[in-house]
Amino acid sequence: MTNDQSSHDVIIIGGALAGAATATLLLRERPDLRVVIVERSPSFGRRVGEATVEVSAYFLMRVLGLTQYLNETQIAKNGMRFWFANDRTLELPDCSELGGKYQVRLPSFQVDRSTLDEEVLRRAVAAGAKLIRPATVRGVELQAGGMQTVHLDGRTIQARWVVDASGVAAVLARQEGWFTSNTEHPTASIWARWRGVKDWDGVELARKFPAWASAQFGIRGTATNHLTGDGWWAWFIPLKGGDVSVGVVYDQRLVKFPEGGALGDRLKTFLMQHPVGSELLANAQWNEGDVLARKNLAYTSRTLAGDGFVLVGDAAGFLDPLYSPGMDWVSYTATRAARLVLTGPQLAPAYQHDFTTSYRRWFTALYRDKYEYLGDFDLMRRAFRLDLGLYYLGVVSQPFQRGATAFATPVFTARASVPFYRLMRLYNRRFAAIARARRRRGAWGRCNANRRLLIGGFTFAPASSWPVVRTLASWGWLELTEGWRSWFERAPQRRGVELAPVSAREGGREEPELGKLPERYPTR
């Protein structure tokens, strides 16, 4: 084994967005830094994480300088849209719809991560980073206050700092025993890229369903379209070149998948039971070799930073793909990690505290037990307007008002954000309790047919707070007329499911343990 033990200041494990962005930020401030990026793959393959939201779009465009690249090579996103079904929805127009009526005001994108990651890495190398690729990290020796040693195949390199940007591989967290599955949120996902998906805005559907087509003034197809059911949701994301990313995320406590046959066929079978899925995927075919699965999506690391190391992006934790928070998390962790490395280890405790706090509050405010009600139109229309409005007013507004410095303050860590966190945690918990009460009396999903809420969108103007205020009032009325049924109910004692090891594989990819679909669709 050869040694190269004195040539680097920073070793970054992983060359995708999180690692390459961190390298870019470091070299922008200190061009003299000796930064080396170790990337396992000879070229990036496709991966989940194909939609940005407004915060991560700001980071990509205005911080990393990718505006022209994104406009030329990726698809401009037109917000989010949700589709609901019950036993009275027979075809697409019968499904209740929730989303925007017009084009969105702020930029975001549907991205092919394989090409985006390559471009960000290329720019990091052009800025002065050294790239070792392909190379597999076999182990890391951490030494507080000293040199960190990274063992590769046939080679050892050292640096004062190691940045773990290895994604779900989470090299340091798994090696050191810090990796922790979030058993309170046991979700799993199966996804693929498809050909032959019908055009949401095409002539075929417009002729078949003219009233449905004319109800929307903007573009449906370039939104992230979400199909919903009891305990699950699915995404439809268009990609440059004609492929469409389609996948499902489900709570393993509430939903099981069909057994037998190819994983892609089972995914199609599941989605075709929803009237929207049946229409859009009727003649679609999943791409061979491009079907992926993962169970137990949510996890974190007990340790995020120390004297000589820091974890960024998915290597530090992952919550849930709903609302596409992954690249927001990259934006905040990469910004703070660069500051930590440039300033010194005295900032490590603050990094540990802030991102541990942000992860926990983000989870309890938005995702804990959300799968109880995200398939109920009546509850989700309230939750979505509150989630989106508070995100715009409290989170999206910050980089546009403060610039890139806003990324140094993770979500829900500023003192002023605590009341909003508590409000979001409260209504999320209450909507989940109301959903459970509805399910017990057979009223869950009763508004999922023939309803449509198309909202005008949000800005940073004071007037945009009024939809939030009106929705809060609507929530109050719901509590008085129906919520009282669950005011004194004890929260469910379940904290998760047993996180068993993967039991099956297809094409070398992890596959969840699969069971049967619920007998009644989409309610149980």
N, C-alpha and C positions, 0 to 999 in steps of 0.2 A: 504494500500500500504506500502510495506517495503522499507527501505532506505539502500543504500550501498554507502555512499557519500564520502568516504575518501581513497578508496583502489586503485585508478587508476591514472596513469599519462596521458594515451592516450586511448580514446575510438574510435574504428574504426567501422563505420557503413557499413556493407557489407563484407562478407568473401571470395568473388570470387577473381580473379586474382589481381585487383587493390588494394583491401584492404589487402589481404594476403601478397602481395609483399611489400607494405608499412610497414606492421608489421615486415616482415623479415629484411628489411633494417634498421629499427629502432633498433631491438634487436641485430643485428649484431654489431652495433656501441655501443649500451648501453644495455648489457644483463640484467642490473638491473632495466630497465624500467618496470613499471607495465602497460602492454598493454592488453586491452580487445577487442575482436572482437565480434560484435553482428551480427549474420547472421539470416535472416528471414526464410530461407528454412531448413527443416530437412535434405535434400540432394539436390545437385545441379541437375537441369534438363538441357536438351540440350538448347543451345542458339545460336543465330547467332554470328559470329566472329570466324569462323572456319579455317582461314588461317593466318599464320604469314608471314611477309616479313623479309628481312635480318636484319633490326635494332631490331625488337622485338625478333627475334630468338637469336640474340646476347645477349639481355637482359635476356631471359629465360635460355640460356645455360651458359653463362659466368658470369653473375651477380647473378642469382638465383641458378645456379648449377644444372640445369635440363637436362644436355646433355644425360646422360645414360637413364634417364626416357623417354625422347622424342624419342630417337632412338629405345627403346624397345616397346613403347606403341602407338606411333603416326606414321603418314605416312610422309616420306621425300617428300617435295614439289619440283616440277620441273618447277618453274617459272610460268609465265602467258601466256595465249594464247587467241586470239580473233578470232571470226568467223563472217563473214559479208554476207549479203544476199540481193538480189533484185529480180525483177520479172523474171530475166533470170536464177536464181539458182533453179534448179529442185531437186537436191539431194546433199548429203553431199560434194562430191568432187568439185562441182561447186562453193562452197562458198569460197570467198577469206579468206586467213588465215594469221594471224600475230602472231609471237611468236619466241621462240628459236629453233635453229636447233639441239643443243647438250644438254647434261645435264648441269644444273646450276653449278657455281663454288662455291658459298657460301650457307650455309645451311639455310633452312627455312622449315616449316612444315604445313601439313594439320592436324588440331587438333580437337578432340572432347572436347569442352570446359567443359562439365560436369565432365569428368575425370581429365582434366588438372587443373581445379579450385579446385577440391577435393585434389589433390596432393600438390598444392602450399599452401593451407590452412593447410593440415596435417603438412607440414614442418614448417609453422609459429607457430603452436601450440607446436611442438617439440622443437622449439627454445625458448619457454617460454611464448607465448601469451596465455591468458585465452580466452576460447571460450564460448559464451552464444548462444545456438542454440537448437531449433528454438525460435526466439524472434522477435517481431514486434516493431519497433520504433514508438511510438505514438506522439512524439514531442520532440523538442530540445530547451532548453533555453540557449541562448548565452549571455555571460557576458565578455566584453572586459577586459582583465587583470585578470579575476577571474576564478572561476570554472564553467565549462560547464556542464549542467544537461541534461541527456538523459532519457526520460520517456519510459519505456517498459510496457508490460502488467503486472500489479501487482508489478512493481519494478521500482525504480529510481536509477540511477548510475551517478556518477560525475567524472570528470577528468579535468585537466588543458587544454587539447587539445581534440578536436573532429576532426576526419578525415572522411569526407563523401566519401565513396566508394560504394555508393548504386546503381550505374549504372543508367539506364534510369529512375529509380524511383526518382533520384535526390532529396533526402529528404530535404536537406537544401535549395536548390535553389527554390523548389516549396513552401516550408513553408514560406520562407522570401520574396517571390515575385521577386526573381532574375531570374527565368527561362524565357528564351527568345527563341521563335522559330525563325529559320533563314528563313524568308519569301522570301528571294532572291533565295532560293534553296529548293523548295517544293517537295521533293521526297517522294515516298512511296515504300513499299516493301512487297512482299508475298513470303513465302518460306516453304519448307517441306523437310523431308528426305524420300528417295525413295528406293525401292527394284526393282531389275530387269532392272536396267539401263545397256545398252550395254557397253562392255569393249572397250574403245578407241583403245587399242593396241592388241585386241584379234584376234583370227583366223577368226571369222565370218566376221568382217569388212575388214581384210586384204585380204580375198578371194574375197569379193564382190568388193572392190576398191583397187586393188594391187598397182597401180601407186600412189594413195593418201597415202597408208600405207608406201611405200618405200621412199617417199619424206622427211620423218622425221627421223633423226638419233637417237634422244633421245626418251623419253617416253611422250606421249601426256596425258595419263590418270591421272597421278599424278600432272599435272599442275592444276592451277585454270583456267579452260576453261570458256571463256566469250562468250556467244551469244550476238549479238548486233542488234539493230534496231533503227528506228528514234525516239529518245527520251527515249530509255530504253536499259538495258543490263541485262543478266542473268548469274548466276554462276553455275558451276558444280564442286563440291568439294568432292572427295572420302574420306570416313572415315573408320577407323579400324572396322572390323566386317562385311563389305560389304555394308553398307548403303552409299548413295550418297546424299549430301546436294545440292538441286537445288532450286534456287529462282530467282526472278526478282526484279529489282529496276527501277523505272520509274519516270520521271518528270511529275507531275500532270498537268502541263500546256500543255503538248504535247501528252500525252497518257491517254486513259481510258481503263478500263478492262471490259470484258464481264459480263453480269448480269445473275443471275439465276443459281441454282444448288449449289453443294458443292464447297467450296472455292478451294479445291485441284483439282477438275475437271476443274474449270475455269483456274487455273494456267496451267494445262496440255494442255488445249485447246489453250491457248495463245502461249505456247512454241512450240507446234506441228506445228504452222504455219511457223516456221523457219526450213529449211531443215535439219540442224543439230539436232534440237530438235525432229523433226519427226523421224529421224533415231535412235537416242539414247534412246528416251522415248517410242518407239512403244509398247513395252511390259512391261513398267515400271508401278509401282503402288505406289502412295504416301501412307505413313504410317498413318493409322488412329490415330487421336489424336495428330499428329505431324505436323499440318499445322498452321503456324503462320502468322500474318500480322501486319504491323505498318505503319501509315501514318505520314507525316511531320517528317522525320528522323533527319534532321539537327536542332540543337539547341545549345545554350550555356547558361552560367550564367553570369549575369552582375557583380557579385561579386564572386571571386574565393578563397580569403584568407583574414584573419584578425587576430586580437590578440586573439587566442584561437581556430581557426578553419581553415580548408583547404579542398578544394574539389579536388578529384583525379579521373582519368579515365573518364568514361562516365557520372559520376555525375557532372563533370566540363564542358562537352560539347561533341558533336558528329558532324562529318562532313558528311562522305559518305563512304559506304563500298567499293567503287571502289578503287583499289590499297591497300586495307586492312590496313588503317592507325590506326585503333582503338587500337591495342596493342602497336604500336609505342607511341601513346598518353599516354597510361598507363605507359610505360617505363619512359618517361620524367616526367610526373606528380608525379609518386611515388617517383622517385629519388629526385626531388626538395622538395616534401612535407616532406620527411624524414629529409632533411637538414633543412628545416624551423622549424620543431618541435624540433630538436636537438639544433639548434642555438638560436632561439628566434623570437619573433614577429616582430623584426626590419626587417626581410627578407620578410614579408608579402607583402609590396608594390611592391617589385621586382617580386615576384611570380605573383601577379595580373597583372602587366604590361607585363611581358614576355609571359605568356600564353594567355592573351587577344590578344597581338600582333601576336603570333604564329598562333592562330586560324584564325584570320582575313586574314593574309597573305597566310596561307595554303589554305584557301578557294578561295581567288581571284586568286592565282597562278595556281591552279589545277582544281577547281570544278565549278566555276561560269560559267554558260551557256555551260558547257562541253557536256551536253546531246543534244545540237544542232548538234554536229558533231561526237560524239563517235561511231555512227553507219555508218559513211562514211569511207571506207577503205583508200582512198587516203589522207584524212586529218588525220585520226587516226594513220596511219603508221608514219607520221612525228611527231605527238604529242607524241606517245608512245616512240619513240626513244629518243626524247628530254627529256621527263619526266623521263624515266628510266636512261638515261645517266647522267643527272644532279643529280638524286637521289643517284646514285652510287658514283659519284665523290664528291658531296657536303655533303651528309647525311650519307650514309652507311659507307663511309671511316672513319668517325670520331671516332666511338667506336673502330674500328680495329686499328687505329693509336694512339688514346689517351686513350683507355681503358674506364672503367665505368664512369670516370669523364665527358665524352662527354654527358651523359644524363642530366647533369646539365644545358645544353644550349639548349633550345627548338629550333625546326626548324624555320629558318628565323629570329631569334632574334640577332644573332651575326652580327656585322657591316659588316663583309666580305661577308655575305650571301645576303645582300640587293640587289646588282646588279643582282644576279641570280634570286631572287624573282621578280624583275621588268621585267627581260627577260621572265620568265615563265608567268607572268601576261599578258605581251604583246602578246606572240604568242597564248596563250589560247584565249584571246579576239579576235585576228585576225582570228583564225580558226573558231570561232563561227560566226563571221561576214561573212566569206566566205561561210560557210555552209548555212546561211540564203539566201545569194545571189544565191547559187546553187539551193536551194529549189524553189526560185521564178521562175527560168528559167527551172526547170525540170531536172537539172543535178546532184542533190544530189544522192549519192550512185552509180554513173555510173561505178565505178571500183570495185564494191562489188562482181563481178562474175569472177571466174577463175584467180585470182591473188594470189600470195603467197610470203610473205616476211619472211624468216626464218633467224634470226640474230644470230651472233656468241656469243653474250653476252658481258658483261663488266667486267673489273677488275679495280684496282686502279692505274694501270700503265699509264704513260702519253699517250701511244698509244691509250688508250680507249677514249681519248678526240676527236680523229679524226672522229669517227662516228657522234659525236655531231656537230662538225664543218661542216661536209658534209651535215648533215640534216639542219643546219642553212642556208647553201648555197641553198639547195633545197627549203627551205621556201622563201628565197629571190627571187628565180626564180618564184615561185608560185605567189608571190605578183606582179611581173612585168607582168606576162602573164594572170593572172586572178584576183588577189586581188584588182587591181585598181577599179574594179566594185563596191567595197564596201568601198573604202577609205574615202568617204565623207558621208557615211550613218550614220544617228544618231542611237545611241544605243537604243534598245527597252526600252520603258518607264515602262514596267511591272516590278514590284518588287516582284511579287509572286502571290499566290492565297490566297483566304480567307481560313484561317486555321480553318475549322469548326470542331465541336466536332464529335467524332466517332458516326456513326449512326447505325451500325450493329455489331453484335457479332456472333462468331461461336466457340463453345466449350469454351466459357469464354475468348477468345482471341480477341484483338482489330482487326478490319477489316476496311480497307479504304472504302470510298464511291466508288462504282464501276459503271462504265458506259459501253460504247460499244468500241470495237476495231475500229481503223481506217479502212475505207473501203479498202484502198489499202495498201498492205504489201510489204516491210517494210517502204516505203516512203509514204508521204501524198500528 
